[in-house]
């Protein structure tokens, strides 16, 4: 499978996740825009690499809210036939704007995180000399889609669909 074919597979997976969540808005206004995420999620998806074929991944995510209720701690751990991916983020929300720190611990990519709360979830940009990426999280009740597109790393992208519980 060529790099373009791998990316098409990831894009198709992302499009399928978008169809699953199309037309659904995030839950009503809550004390924190992070409230719908809080808890443990499990699911699967695809990950694309520049130097090897795309792989299926099985993942679990944990979201914890700090006592201040404006800061979220996110951990996403994924296993693939060829290895693992682990993402750890600390995200603060102020008036719909996001800021914080993002790190992929296996490959040691990390960067500053900025973004915004959207009607369906969150849009995040990660930027540093190590990594540049866009990350979208769409939440609908007990379903969540996560899509990450990398622009300067050994990873091309990752698309996940997870269920809470």
ChimeraX attribute file (.defattr): number of C-alpha atoms within 10 A of each C-alpha:
attribute: neighborCount
match mode: 1-to-1
recipient: residues
	/A:1	10
	/A:2	12
	/A:3	16
	/A:4	10
	/A:5	12
	/A:6	22
	/A:7	21
	/A:8	13
	/A:9	17
	/A:10	25
	/A:11	18
	/A:12	13
	/A:13	20
	/A:14	23
	/A:15	14
	/A:16	15
	/A:17	20
	/A:18	16
	/A:19	11
	/A:20	15
	/A:21	18
	/A:22	13
	/A:23	10
	/A:24	14
	/A:25	15
	/A:26	18
	/A:27	15
	/A:28	9
	/A:29	8
	/A:30	9
	/A:31	9
	/A:32	16
	/A:33	21
	/A:34	22
	/A:35	17
	/A:36	20
	/A:37	25
	/A:38	16
	/A:39	14
	/A:40	16
	/A:41	20
	/A:42	20
	/A:43	18
	/A:44	18
	/A:45	23
	/A:46	22
	/A:47	27
	/A:48	24
	/A:49	18
	/A:50	16
	/A:51	11
	/A:52	14
	/A:53	15
	/A:54	24
	/A:55	18
	/A:56	18
	/A:57	22
	/A:58	18
	/A:59	21
	/A:60	19
	/A:61	22
	/A:62	17
	/A:63	20
	/A:64	18
	/A:65	20
	/A:66	12
	/A:67	8
	/A:68	9
	/A:69	15
	/A:70	18
	/A:71	20
	/A:72	24
	/A:73	18
	/A:74	19
	/A:75	20
	/A:76	18
	/A:77	18
	/A:78	22
	/A:79	16
	/A:80	16
	/A:81	9
	/A:82	10
	/A:83	10
	/A:84	15
	/A:85	17
	/A:86	18
	/A:87	19
	/A:88	18
	/A:89	20
	/A:90	20
	/A:91	23
	/A:92	22
	/A:93	20
	/A:94	12
	/A:95	8
	/A:96	13
	/A:97	16
	/A:98	20
	/A:99	19
	/A:100	19
	/A:101	17
	/A:102	24
	/A:103	21
	/A:104	18
	/A:105	14
	/A:106	11
	/A:107	14
	/A:108	11
	/A:109	16
	/A:110	21
	/A:111	20
	/A:112	18
	/A:113	24
	/A:114	20
	/A:115	20
	/A:116	18
	/A:117	18
	/A:118	16
	/A:119	14
	/A:120	18
	/A:121	22
	/A:122	21
	/A:123	18
	/A:124	22
	/A:125	20
	/A:126	23
	/A:127	17
	/A:128	12
	/A:129	9
	/A:130	13
	/A:131	21
	/A:132	19
	/A:133	20
	/A:134	18
	/A:135	19
	/A:136	20
	/A:137	19
	/A:138	24
	/A:139	24
	/A:140	20
	/A:141	13
	/A:142	12
	/A:143	19
	/A:144	23
	/A:145	24
	/A:146	20
	/A:147	24
	/A:148	21
	/A:149	20
	/A:150	18
	/A:151	13
	/A:152	12
	/A:153	15
	/A:154	14
	/A:155	20
	/A:156	21
	/A:157	25
	/A:158	26
	/A:159	26
	/A:160	26
	/A:161	26
	/A:162	21
	/A:163	18
	/A:164	18
	/A:165	9
